[in-house]
Amino acid sequence: MNRRSFSRKALALPLLAGSPTFMAPHTKRILPKSLRPGDTVGFITPGSYISDESLDKAVSNMLQLGLKVKMGKNIRAKHGFVAGTDQQRLDDLHMMFSDRSVDAVWCARGGYGCTRLLPQIDYELIRKNPKILIGYSDITALLNAIYHKTGLVTFHGPVGASEFSGYTEAQVRAVLMEGAAPYPIPLSEGNEASDDPLYQPEVIREGQAEGVLMGGNLSLLAAMAGTGYLPDPTGAIVFMEDVGEAPYRVDRMLTQLRQAWPLKAANGIALGVFADCAKAEGSDSLTLSETLKEQLRPTSTPTAYGFPFGHIDHQCTFPVGVRARMNASERAIILLEAGVR
């Protein structure tokens, strides 16, 4: 993800014997409580600093959902390109999980900085105080590491300051509040109506797949490969998106993933909208579509592009750690079970 041009607009049954291990060996999957109107969400900025205007927008989005907001103690802190020192951001993350008055932890913004926190996170504290954790982009690092280390299902969805379109809000309500399952994630009319070539769907390899959902931002997944903080994708449905990356950079990151992470062992690959990732005019580069095909067709894994997630206005919410079924030809994903209890 190109942080320099980062946009503010900015689916598990118990595993059967012999099934692949997605979590650390000592963990069991944990479902957080669903959100209800009147609940309190704790805002944190574990990555980049959030402006006053964007923070106001984030609060407004929560009120629209009927939720109350509690601010992290250090949410106005700033340390260079991140929202406070590593310790300040860790303190807010730990405080929100340990605070019994807080029902869910919502990242107000993404940006950059979450990978710096991974070695110092108190995973045992989080495991003992399970709550919804939601965000996307840079938050990919927290979503996957916390699921991997604790078994807690986390949620790839809008940050607080995202554009809460009717579609985005409806998906948040369905997944976080209603716990709908089985739940077919609908396509977004707004995305389908876009004339931007990067919104156009494409089937890279036909087929159907079933597995545990995991993934997020491609830049973060590539950065985490080989670190011990990324779950094993064997038998999973891996979802990926990015923003502001030239096709050659997408190629480089997919090369890294294929070499350092067993991506070819995934049961399915769902690609969101790679916003602002077109090749430069006049460039000799492959197009984004050509790059994705060249990298992912050899995996022999059902793969499709154009699912409703990414750095876009109309995005769905994926529970990381929940079993889902995917149909590449139809761009269909069904959550086979709820991500909340």
PyMOL commands that set and color helices and strands:
alter all, ss='L'
color gray80, all
select helices_A, chain A and resi 3-5+52-64+86-98+114-120+123-128+137-150+166-177+189-192+197-199+218-224+247-260+263-265+288-299
alter helices_A, ss='H'
color red, helices_A
select strands_A, chain A and resi 40-44+68-71+104-107+132-135+154-156+183-184+202-205+208-217+237-241+268-273+303-310+318-320+323-327+332-335
alter strands_A, ss='S'
color yellow, strands_A
deselect
rebuild
show_as cartoon
